[in-house]
Amino acid sequence: MNIIVLGAGHVGHALVEALHDEHDVAVIDADPQRLAALTGRFDVVAVEGDGTRQHIVRKAGVEAADLFIGCSSREEANLVAAMLVKRLSKAQTIIRSTSSAYIDAWRENELDIDFMVSPELETANAISAQLGIPAARHTDVFAEGKVQIVEFDVPADAPDGSLVGRELRRAEVPSNSKVVGLIRGASAIVPRGDERILAGDRVVVVASPDSARAWCRVAGRPDERIDDVVIFGAGSMGTTIARSLVERGLRVRLVDSQRERVREVAEAMPEVRAFHAHAFDPEFFERERMGRMGAAVYCLNDDARNLYGAILAKGHGVGLTIALVHDHASIEVYERGGVDVAINPRQVTAEEMVRFAHDPRIRQIAMLDDDRFEVLDLTVRRESALAGKRFKELPATGSLIGAVIRDDDVLFPHGSDVLRAGDRIIIFVEARRASAVEKAL
């Protein structure tokens, strides 16, 4: 596939990293240093200039393009470039937009764009899923909520028992779930029945929502869903997250140091308790008993401030801290500092965009462990040579099918079950082998 990416920032970088092995990628950006950082690592075509200009998109090979992804920080440029590409080629167009007005216009078919991705909405969805499984390191909802992908860290001091240290075929694995991946230090394992979960492992599980919560005991954390949240930062990201959580029935407080923002939130969302206060004010924490909140979400525009705020919240007794991360390098610092969950809005945006470069049968994709692995929601072709085979007979491809949606029912398959044409499968796969697995299925 020939792909043009507008924007060589964080989202563009994540997209190129995920796509360059399997596709011919051209990247447009006005900043030569950003382009140099990409061409120094990846085999891509770099085009310096304004992506809204016809001669620039022609230089990027627009006539032969199959897919255009507009992910620059300039929303108008993404929109104009996509419309230009639409006129000059048959490429599918996907753009990133933080504008609710643009998204509403697109939904009303007023903009000739194939798909729009909102970083705020994608981040809100990620946080909502995380609050449902607070013990998880990372979670994604698949198949319209029927299936969850969950990553857990097994405590380093976890003793051997009915699950840890025992062969998976003999272990007391929660029903309606399947272990699809084990990350052990720098090594990664697609497990079979003789593999064991060990203390210190990161476990990737495909499960029903109820079973996903049952897995919380592996991480030594309670499985209750959190229903009260405080959000620090009332910008577009914080308010979108607040609105999303309220729609899901959660009790939400929102804190910001700018009085005007607080007033706007109070008028627009009366269900949200809005506070004019500083995120780092210990007296405010004590006075409003913030330590009793189930979770604190930090949406400030600075990673150092998010880290400090999360540590402060933890010290006051908040059970779960979630902090947005803007620089990928900060994730390790967050972990060392004790932040429970780091969510990168640019990464979740890239995940949603990258699926358009995969087989059209793929409805959803999640990228795990810096995109070493992917989870795909894929429908088995009628002509697939693997259809009709028992799961234990499927070839080893560095992948594992965790769940099958068949006739609206969910099956967590065993070796004796048979894969059928038309099955919708949730499959865990090494990213480098994803294309081969798609073709085989």
N, C-alpha and C positions, 0 to 999 in steps of 0.2 A: 504494500500500500504506500502511496506517495502522500506524505503528510506535511502541511505547513503549520508551524506554530508561531503565533505572534506574541512576543514577550519572552525574554530570556531571564526573567526573575525567578523567584523561588518556585512558583507553580510551573513555569516553563521548564526549569531545570528538572523537576520531578517527572514531568511528562517525557522529556527527552531520555532520562535515565531508564524509564520503563519501556520506551518504544524503539530506541535506536537499533537494538539487535535484530528486530524482525521487520523493520520498515525503513524506507528512505525518507529522512526527515530534513526539512529546511526550516531554519529559525530566523525570524525577522526581529530586529531590535535596533533602536537608534544608538544604543550604548555599545561602543566597540569592546570595552572591557568585559561586559557581560557575555558578549559573543565569544570572546577569546577564552573565557573560563569554560565555555561549553565545548568549543572545538579542541581545546587542549585535552579533554577527557573522552569525547565521543566523536564518532565518525558521522558528522552532520554537515550540511551546507549552511553557512552563515551569511545572511544578507543584512547589511547595515543600511538603515534608512527608516522612513516613515511608512508603516504598513497600510496606510490609507491611500497611498499613491499607486497608480496603476503600474508604472514602470518598475516599482519595487516588488509588487506581488508577481509580476511577470518574470522578474529575475529569480524569484523563488520557485518558478516552475508551475504557475497557477493552472495553465492549460491542461496539465497532466495530473493535477491534484485530485485525490480521492477524499481527503478530509482536511478541513481547516479548523484549527483550534485557536480562538482568540482569548488569551489569558493574561494580557498585559494589565497593568494597574489603571490604564486609561479606558474607561468603559465606552466612551464615545468612539475611540479608535477601534476597539474590538468590534463594535456594531458596524461602523462604516466599512471596515476591512472585510467583515463577513459578507456584507451586502455586495461589495465589489467582487469578491471571490465568487459569489453566487452568480453574478452576471457573466463572469469570464470563464466559468467552468461548470462541471457537474458535481463538484465536491459537496459533501455533507458539511454543514457549518455548525460549530459549537462555540459558544462564547461564555465567558465568565462575566457576571454582572452583580453588583451590590445594590443596584437601583431597583426598588420595588415597582417604580413606575414602568421601567423597561420590561420587567418580568411580567407585570400585569398586561402590558400591551402585547407581549409575545403570546401569553395564554389566550388572549382574545384574537389571535391570528392577525394582529395589526403589523407585525414585523416579520419579514421573510427570513427567518432564522430557524434552523432545524431544532436546536435545543439550547436552552440557557441553564447555566449552573450558578446558584447563589452560594458563595462561601458561608454566609450567615446561616442559611437554612441547613446546609450540609453539616455545619458545626453544631447547630442546635439538635439535629437528629442524632449526631454522635453522642452528645452529652445526655440526651434523653435515654438512649440505649444504655449508657454507662450507669445511670442512676438506677436502672432496673436490675443491674447485676453489679452491685457496688464492690464486690470482692475481685472482680475481673480487672486485669491490666488493660484489656482492650476488648470491645465487643461490637459486633455488627448484626443487624437484623436482616434476614433474608426471607424470600418467598412470602412477602406480605405479612411478615410477623410469625409465620409458622415455624421458622428455624432461626437459631442464633448461632453465630460464630463467636466463641469466647476463648480468650487467652488468660490462663492463670499461672501465677508463680507459686510453685510448691515451696513452702518454707525450707530453708537450708537445714533446720534442725528437726524436720518432720520424721517421726519414727516409721519403720516398716509396719505395715498392717494389712488390712483387707484390700487396700488399693495401692498404696505406695509400696514399692519393692516386690510386688507380686506380678507374675506373668499376666498380661492383659487378658488372655483367654480364661484365666482363673480369678481375676480380680473382680471385686464387687463394684463394677462400673455402674453408675446410675442408669436406670432404664431410659430408653428413648434418647440415647446419646452415643457418640462414637468419638474416640480419640483419633485424630487425623494427623497430628504432628507433635513432635517433641523437640524442643530446642535446648541443647545441653552444652553450655559454654559456646564455643565457636562452631560446634557440630550441630547438624540438624538431621532428624530421623523421621522417615515416614514409617510409622510403626506397624508391625504385624503382631500376630497373637503371642509370639514368644518374647516380645519386648516388654520392658518394665518401666514404670514411672519411678524416678529416683528423687530423693530430696534435692532441692535446688533446681529442678527442671522447670522449664516453661512449657506448659501443656496447651495445645490447641484442640478445642473440642467443638464438634458440631452437635447440637442438641435441640430439643424442644425447649420453649421458654421455661417451663416448670423444671425440667431436668437441668437446665443451665444454672438455675438457682441452687439446685441440690449439689452442684459441683463446688459451691462456695466453701464447703467444709474442707476441701482439699487445700484451699489457701488459708485455712484457719480463720475465716471471717464469717460473720453472720450473713444470712441470705435474705434478710428483710429488704423490701424495696424502699428506697428513700422517697419521702413525700413532702419534705420541706427543705427549701434551698435558698441560700443568699447569694446574690450575684453582685460582684464588685465591678463597676464600670457600666455606665448607661449610654454608651455610644451605640452605633447601629448593630454591632455584634451582640452586646449585652441585652439590648431591648428585644432583638429577634429571638434570642435564647429564652428570655423571660416570657415572651408571648407564646412560644412553642411549648414551654413547660406548663404554663397556665392552661393551655388547650388540652393538655394531657392530665389535668386534674391535680397538679402539684401546687402547694402553697409556696409563694415566691416573695422574697424581699429583694429590693434592688437598691444599691448604695452608690452614690456618686458625689464627688466634691464640688461639682458645678450646680449651683442652685437652679439655673434655668433648665438644665436637663432633667433634674428631679421633678420640677413643676410639670414639664411636658409629659413625663412618664405617668405622673399622678392623674393628669387629665385624660391621657389616651388609654391607660390601663388601670381602671379603678380597682381591679382585683389584686393588683400588685401593691404591696406596702413599700413606698419609696422613701428613702432617707437621704437627707443632705448631710453627709459626713465624710471624713477622710478614711480611706481604706486601712490606714495603719494606726488608727486612734484606739488605744487600749481601753480608754474610758468608755468609748462608744460600744465596744465589744461587751464590756461588763454591764453597762446600763441597759442595753437591749438584749442581753443574754444570748449573744450570737453563738456562744459555745454549745448551745443546745440544738443548733441546726444540724440536720442530717448531712448536709453537704454545703461547701462553699466553692463557688466558681469565680475565678479571677480572669477578667476580660480586659485588663489594662493593656495599654499599647507598648509596654516595656517588659521584657522578660525578667529583668532583675527585680522589678516591683512586683510582678506576679509571684515570683519565688518568695520574696520577703513576706508578702501578704499571706501566702499559703502556709508558710511556717508559723506565722503569727496565729492564724486560724487554728492550726493544729495544736498549738500551745494552749489555746483557750478551750479545747475539747471538741472541736468539730470533727465528726467521724470520717468524712471523705473530703479530700481537697482535689479540685480539678483546676488546672491552670492552662491557659492557652499559651502556646509557644510559637514565637515568630521566627526564631533562628534555630535551625535543626540542631546545631551544636549545643543548644541550651538543654536539650532533653536529658542528657547524661547528668548535667548539673542539677536539674530538677529532681532526678532520681536520688542523687546523693543527698540532696537537701531534704528529702522526705515527702515531696509532693506525690500524692497517690497516683494521679493520672495526668499525663500531659497530652493535650490534643493540639495538633497543628492544623489550623484552618486551611492552609495552602495544600497540605497533604491530602486532606479529605476532599478538597476540591479537585485535585489531580486524580484521585481515585475515581471520582464520578466521570471525569472527562476521558480517562484512558480507556474505558470500556468501549468507546466508540471506534477504537482502532482494532478491537478484537472482532471475532466472528459475530455477525448480527444476531445469532441465537443467544448470545450472552445478555442476560437481563441485568446483571449486577456483578461487581468485582470488588474485592477487598485486597489491599496490599499489606503484607505482614513482614516484620523484621527487615525494614529498609528495602522492601520489594524483593527479598530473596524468595518469598513465597507469595502465591496468590490464591484466593478462594473465588471460584467462578460459579455462577448460577447459569447452567447450560442445559439445553434440550438435546437429547440424543437423536441423531438423524435416522430416518427410516432405513437408509442404505448403509449405516455403520456396520462394519464387520464385527464389532464387539456386541451388537444387539443380539440377544438370545443366549449369551454366555452366562454361566454362573460367575458370581463375583470372585470366587477363589480361582477361576480360570483366566481372569483378566491379566494381561501382561504387566510386568513391573515397569512403570513409566515415571517413577518419582512422584506419584500422585495417589490419592486415596479418596474414594467417594464416601462422603460422610452421611448424606441423606438423599432420599429419592422422593419426589412429589409425584404421585401417581393417582389419577382420578380424584384429585383434591385431598388425598390422604398422604401422610408423611410416613416413610419407612426408613428406619436406620438399619441398613442391610447387613446380613450375615453372609458368610461364604457360600452357603447353599442357595441363596436367593438369586434370581435371574434378572439381568439387566434387559430392559425392553426398549424397543424403538419408541420414541415419543416421551420417554421418561424425562422429567425435569430433575437434574441432579445438582447437588452442591458438592463441589470437588475441590480438594486441597492439592495444590500442585507447585512444584518448583517453578519459579518464574521463567527460567531459561527453557523449560520444557512445555510451557503453556501452549505454545502454538502447535506443537506436535500432538498434544493431547486433544486440543480442539479438533484437529484434522481427523484423528482416530475415531472420535465420537460423533 
